Amino acid sequence: MNINECIVYMKEKHGDQKRKEGTLYYTHPMAVYEMLKERGFGVDFWKVGLFHDLIEDTDVTYEDIKKISSVEIADAVRLLSKEEGYDIGEYFQRISENYLAKMVKLADRVHNLSKMHLASIEFQKKYINETNKWFSDLARDTVFEKDIQYFLDKYREYLN
């Protein structure tokens, strides 16, 4: 699949799903894809960015993604997909060991942080503390380190 076909597929699979702020859900993977593209990452990163929520939020399976892309892309998407009862420490450990998943997870968090002001104060506090705990180390020495730090500084008053 070329990138345009991947975009069409992702939009079709997310369908009419909405984000918390009411926008169509597919705008989020599109923003992650654009961020990865702007920062010089290659096509595999773009595809993982587009597909990163498909297993978790749609009827798409690991096998489906493997068929339309590659094992590497499907593996990264699976790593990014939270399963019921997952252990957050193990989740981040696995992501940190896969560069594709790691960079997409960071782009995903940066985009979500950029929209965080639309959420409740309680959610913002929880989200910024989670970012501080899990993403500071993950982002260290990457192109996303300054972005993560920017949001931590911006919402410093919410940190425990």
C-alpha positions as MATLAB code, in Angstrom:
seq = 'MNINECIVYMKEKHGDQKRKEGTLYYTHPMAVYEMLKERGFGVDFWKVGLFHDLIEDTDVTYEDIKKISSVEIADAVRLLSKEEGYDIGEYFQRISENYLAKMVKLADRVHNLSKMHLASIEFQKKYINETNKWFSDLARDTVFEKDIQYFLDKYREYLN';
ca = [
       0.000    0.000    0.000;
       1.254    3.449   -0.814;
       0.814    6.220    1.731;
      -2.368    7.594    0.140;
      -3.953    4.139    0.270;
      -2.907    3.866    3.917;
      -4.628    7.185    4.656;
      -7.834    6.045    2.960;
      -7.715    2.713    4.829;
      -7.152    4.385    8.203;
      -9.964    6.909    7.630;
     -12.325    4.133    6.565;
     -11.515    1.992    9.605;
     -11.884    4.863   12.097;
     -15.122    5.832   10.343;
     -17.242    8.245   12.375;
     -15.326    7.805   15.644;
     -14.869   11.083   17.486;
     -12.142   12.418   19.766;
     -13.028   13.824   23.179;
     -13.181   17.350   21.773;
     -15.658   16.210   19.115;
     -13.445   16.142   16.017;
     -13.353   13.099   13.768;
     -10.867   10.633   15.210;
      -8.881   10.175   12.015;
      -7.552   13.741   12.368;
      -5.327   12.491   15.209;
      -3.435    9.781   13.267;
      -3.175   12.270   10.397;
      -1.547   14.805   12.732;
       0.872   12.152   14.040;
       1.746   11.192   10.457;
       2.316   14.848    9.514;
       4.523   15.408   12.559;
       6.676   12.393   11.706;
       6.901   13.487    8.084;
       7.890   17.062    9.014;
      10.651   15.769   11.277;
      12.251   13.686    8.572;
      11.107   10.192    9.458;
      10.545    7.709    6.655;
       7.543    5.939    5.198;
       7.465    3.089    7.749;
       7.125    5.666   10.549;
       4.354    7.423    8.629;
       2.441    4.172    8.240;
       2.787    3.276   11.921;
       1.654    6.817   12.746;
      -1.427    6.394   10.595;
      -2.185    2.912   11.917;
      -1.157    3.325   15.567;
      -4.691    3.218   17.027;
      -6.298    0.757   14.615;
      -5.826   -2.441   16.660;
      -6.861   -0.731   19.889;
      -9.845    1.232   18.579;
     -11.237   -0.598   15.519;
     -11.827   -4.122   14.232;
      -8.429   -4.165   12.490;
      -6.114   -6.976   13.622;
      -2.365   -7.452   13.695;
      -2.739   -9.866   10.765;
      -4.656   -7.252    8.756;
      -1.875   -4.703    9.224;
       0.799   -7.271    8.411;
      -0.991   -8.127    5.143;
      -1.229   -4.519    3.973;
       2.207   -3.383    5.165;
       4.976   -5.441    6.790;
       5.815   -7.437    9.899;
       7.860   -4.500   11.247;
       4.956   -2.065   10.903;
       2.459   -4.551   12.335;
       4.797   -5.305   15.257;
       5.160   -1.600   16.076;
       1.401   -1.032   15.903;
       0.820   -4.025   18.179;
       3.341   -2.647   20.686;
       1.456    0.670   20.720;
      -1.899   -1.039   21.305;
      -2.940   -1.261   24.936;
      -4.572   -4.534   25.864;
      -7.067   -4.985   28.662;
      -5.258   -5.291   31.987;
      -1.910   -4.169   30.551;
       0.986   -3.242   32.839;
       2.083    0.305   32.014;
       5.713   -0.326   32.977;
       5.954   -3.334   30.670;
       4.114   -1.387   27.960;
       6.685    1.413   27.995;
       9.604   -1.008   28.286;
       8.521   -2.811   25.101;
       7.978    0.486   23.266;
      11.401    1.772   24.318;
      12.998   -1.276   22.685;
      11.398   -0.677   19.268;
      12.539    2.540   17.576;
       9.553    2.672   15.204;
       7.061    2.336   18.066;
       9.023    4.709   20.280;
       9.077    7.586   17.796;
       5.399    7.161   16.941;
       4.452    7.005   20.636;
       6.315   10.270   21.230;
       4.650   11.976   18.248;
       1.302   10.648   19.484;
       1.898   12.101   22.962;
       3.052   15.464   21.614;
      -0.099   15.754   19.506;
      -2.312   14.737   22.420;
      -0.547   17.253   24.682;
      -1.198   19.981   22.119;
      -4.936   19.284   22.453;
      -4.925   18.707   26.208;
      -6.276   22.184   26.991;
      -9.624   20.997   25.608;
      -9.946   18.391   28.384;
     -11.030   18.779   32.010;
      -8.530   20.050   34.579;
      -8.601   16.638   36.271;
      -7.675   14.928   33.007;
      -4.947   17.495   32.325;
      -3.372   16.890   35.746;
      -3.443   13.115   35.291;
      -2.090   13.357   31.737;
       0.781   15.715   32.540;
       1.839   13.572   35.502;
       1.758   10.477   33.292;
       3.834   12.379   30.730;
       6.360   13.347   33.393;
       6.625    9.800   34.732;
       6.780    7.833   31.482;
       7.708   10.163   28.614;
      10.590   12.231   29.985;
      12.992    9.296   29.804;
      11.451    7.924   26.611;
      11.956   11.278   24.858;
      15.525   11.884   26.084;
      17.931   12.525   23.195;
      15.185   12.383   20.553;
      13.671   15.038   18.302;
      10.671   15.053   20.658;
      12.554   15.846   23.878;
      12.025   19.613   23.606;
       8.320   19.189   22.826;
       7.733   16.989   25.867;
       9.704   19.401   28.044;
       7.737   22.355   26.683;
       4.447   20.821   27.835;
       5.891   19.754   31.184;
       7.033   23.343   31.739;
       3.728   24.770   30.519;
       1.718   22.617   32.927;
       4.316   22.518   35.741;
       1.696   23.633   38.281;
      -0.147   20.329   37.712;
       2.822   18.120   38.549;
       2.768   16.238   41.852;
];
